[in-house]
Amino acid sequence: MYCSNCGAPVDPKAYACISCGLPIKGSRNFCTNCGAAVQPGAAICTGCGVPINSSAEMPEGGKDWLTTLLLCIFVGAFGIHRFYTNSPVIGVIQLLTGGGCGIWAIVDLIMIITGSYRDGNGNPLYRK
C-alpha cells in the first residue's frame, strides 16, 4: 500500500504516513494501490485501474453504520432504522407490530453490529 499524498510505501495497518505525516486516506495525489502519480480529479489510476475517489470506498446510496446502529438502539421497536435504510415495507410492518415486541429490533441490532445487515438496495452499511 502507498501513501495517497506522497507515494511512499506504508504499512496497510498504519493510520498515517511516516514520510509526510498525513492520514493515509487524505489527498489523492498518488494511487494507494500502486503508488503511481495521478492527475487531480482523476476517477481511476491509469497505472492499475483502481478507483481513486472516495466514492469507491462507499457504495452509492450506502447508509452509515453508526447512524443505523443508533436508530436501531433508540427507536428500533418502531422500525425507524428500516425507513433510513430504504426498507419502507419492513419499516411499516415493524411500526405496526412494535417490532414484534422488540424482538425484531434486537435481531436487527445483532445484524448491524456483526456487519451482516444490508440496506434496501442490498448494499452493506459503511463505516466512516
Kinemage of the C-alpha trace (Angstrom):
@kinemage 1
@onewidth
@group {chain A} dominant
@subgroup {mainchain}
@vectorlist {calphas} color= white
{ca met a 1} P 0.000 0.000 0.000
{ca tyr a 2} L 1.180 3.521 -0.769
{ca cys a 3} L 0.503 6.975 0.702
{ca ser a 4} L -2.072 8.855 -1.377
{ca asn a 5} L -0.269 12.153 -0.670
{ca cys a 6} L 3.446 11.471 -1.223
{ca gly a 7} L 3.502 7.983 -2.795
{ca ala a 8} L 5.748 6.446 -0.122
{ca pro a 9} L 5.161 2.789 0.814
{ca val a 10} L 3.139 2.436 4.040
{ca asp a 11} L 2.030 -0.427 6.231
{ca pro a 12} L -1.606 -1.411 5.482
{ca lys a 13} L -2.421 -1.110 9.203
{ca ala a 14} L -0.910 2.389 9.512
{ca tyr a 15} L -3.128 5.370 10.261
{ca ala a 16} L -0.731 7.977 8.870
{ca cys a 17} L 2.247 8.046 6.509
{ca ile a 18} L 5.601 8.174 8.310
{ca ser a 19} L 7.134 10.160 5.419
{ca cys a 20} L 4.681 13.069 5.194
{ca gly a 21} L 2.650 12.603 8.402
{ca leu a 22} L -0.730 12.912 6.684
{ca pro a 23} L -3.557 10.393 7.138
{ca ile a 24} L -3.425 7.553 4.621
{ca lys a 25} L -6.789 8.458 3.087
{ca gly a 26} L -6.025 12.167 2.833
{ca ser a 27} L -5.427 13.810 -0.528
{ca arg a 28} L -5.355 11.831 -3.762
{ca asn a 29} L -2.035 12.737 -5.429
{ca phe a 30} L -0.837 9.124 -5.651
{ca cys a 31} L -2.613 5.794 -6.056
{ca thr a 32} L -2.866 3.872 -2.769
{ca asn a 33} L -2.698 0.578 -4.679
{ca cys a 34} L 0.378 1.009 -6.916
{ca gly a 35} L 1.911 4.358 -5.842
{ca ala a 36} L 1.695 5.947 -9.312
{ca ala a 37} L 1.088 9.706 -9.591
{ca val a 38} L -2.492 10.573 -10.561
{ca gln a 39} L -3.988 13.713 -12.063
{ca pro a 40} L -6.093 15.912 -9.739
{ca gly a 41} L -9.746 14.919 -10.031
{ca ala a 42} L -8.979 11.581 -11.732
{ca ala a 43} L -11.543 8.848 -11.105
{ca ile a 44} L -9.187 5.886 -11.632
{ca cys a 45} L -5.450 5.248 -11.572
{ca thr a 46} L -4.033 4.996 -15.097
{ca gly a 47} L -1.353 2.637 -13.792
{ca cys a 48} L -3.516 -0.079 -12.268
{ca gly a 49} L -7.171 0.902 -12.876
{ca val a 50} L -8.162 1.126 -9.195
{ca pro a 51} L -10.752 3.832 -8.324
{ca ile a 52} L -9.139 6.921 -6.757
{ca asn a 53} L -12.068 8.944 -5.431
{ca ser a 54} L -13.718 8.432 -2.060
{ca ser a 55} L -16.951 7.213 -3.655
{ca ala a 56} L -15.139 3.926 -4.304
{ca glu a 57} L -14.885 3.428 -0.542
{ca met a 58} L -18.635 3.900 -0.024
{ca pro a 59} L -21.185 2.329 -2.340
{ca glu a 60} L -23.515 4.827 -3.981
{ca gly a 61} L -26.533 5.237 -1.756
{ca gly a 62} L -24.876 3.269 1.053
{ca lys a 63} L -26.029 4.109 4.553
{ca asp a 64} L -23.894 4.978 7.563
{ca trp a 65} L -23.341 2.131 10.035
{ca leu a 66} L -23.299 4.309 13.156
{ca thr a 67} L -26.489 6.189 12.251
{ca thr a 68} L -28.284 2.907 11.581
{ca leu a 69} L -26.982 1.451 14.847
{ca leu a 70} L -28.139 4.437 16.916
{ca leu a 71} L -31.555 4.494 15.253
{ca cys a 72} L -31.961 0.785 15.954
{ca ile a 73} L -30.950 1.194 19.608
{ca phe a 74} L -33.183 4.164 20.396
{ca val a 75} L -36.214 3.718 18.101
{ca gly a 76} L -35.700 0.185 16.777
{ca ala a 77} L -39.062 -1.102 18.003
{ca phe a 78} L -40.738 1.410 15.679
{ca gly a 79} L -38.658 0.353 12.646
{ca ile a 80} L -37.254 3.843 12.020
{ca his a 81} L -33.861 2.383 11.077
{ca arg a 82} L -35.620 0.423 8.308
{ca phe a 83} L -37.012 3.632 6.814
{ca tyr a 84} L -33.496 5.151 6.979
{ca thr a 85} L -32.010 2.175 5.114
{ca asn a 86} L -34.617 2.241 2.296
{ca ser a 87} L -36.700 -0.697 3.545
{ca pro a 88} L -40.071 1.053 3.999
{ca val a 89} L -42.260 -2.071 3.753
{ca ile a 90} L -40.442 -3.780 6.615
{ca gly a 91} L -40.412 -0.431 8.441
{ca val a 92} L -44.215 -0.187 8.252
{ca ile a 93} L -44.581 -3.787 9.457
{ca gln a 94} L -42.246 -3.092 12.381
{ca leu a 95} L -44.121 0.123 13.142
{ca leu a 96} L -47.486 -1.663 13.217
{ca thr a 97} L -46.272 -4.635 15.284
{ca gly a 98} L -43.976 -2.720 17.604
{ca gly a 99} L -41.054 -4.563 16.091
{ca gly a 100} L -42.507 -7.903 17.164
{ca cys a 101} L -42.487 -6.648 20.770
{ca gly a 102} L -38.887 -5.515 20.298
{ca ile a 103} L -37.535 -8.903 19.234
{ca trp a 104} L -37.185 -7.824 15.599
{ca ala a 105} L -35.185 -4.772 16.693
{ca ile a 106} L -32.849 -6.987 18.737
{ca val a 107} L -32.269 -9.244 15.724
{ca asp a 108} L -31.603 -6.176 13.543
{ca leu a 109} L -29.248 -4.797 16.206
{ca ile a 110} L -27.218 -8.018 16.192
{ca met a 111} L -27.104 -7.976 12.385
{ca ile a 112} L -25.925 -4.343 12.353
{ca ile a 113} L -23.196 -4.995 14.927
{ca thr a 114} L -21.924 -8.117 13.134
{ca gly a 115} L -21.946 -6.406 9.726
{ca ser a 116} L -24.480 -8.704 8.060
{ca tyr a 117} L -27.239 -6.046 7.829
{ca arg a 118} L -27.906 -4.728 4.292
{ca asp a 119} L -29.833 -1.649 3.206
{ca gly a 120} L -32.924 -1.831 0.988
{ca asn a 121} L -30.727 -1.910 -2.139
{ca gly a 122} L -28.602 -4.809 -0.881
{ca asn a 123} L -25.576 -2.629 -0.080
{ca pro a 124} L -23.647 -3.189 3.146
{ca leu a 125} L -23.550 -0.363 5.670
{ca tyr a 126} L -20.335 1.661 5.586
{ca arg a 127} L -18.213 2.889 8.465
{ca lys a 128} L -16.627 6.333 8.252
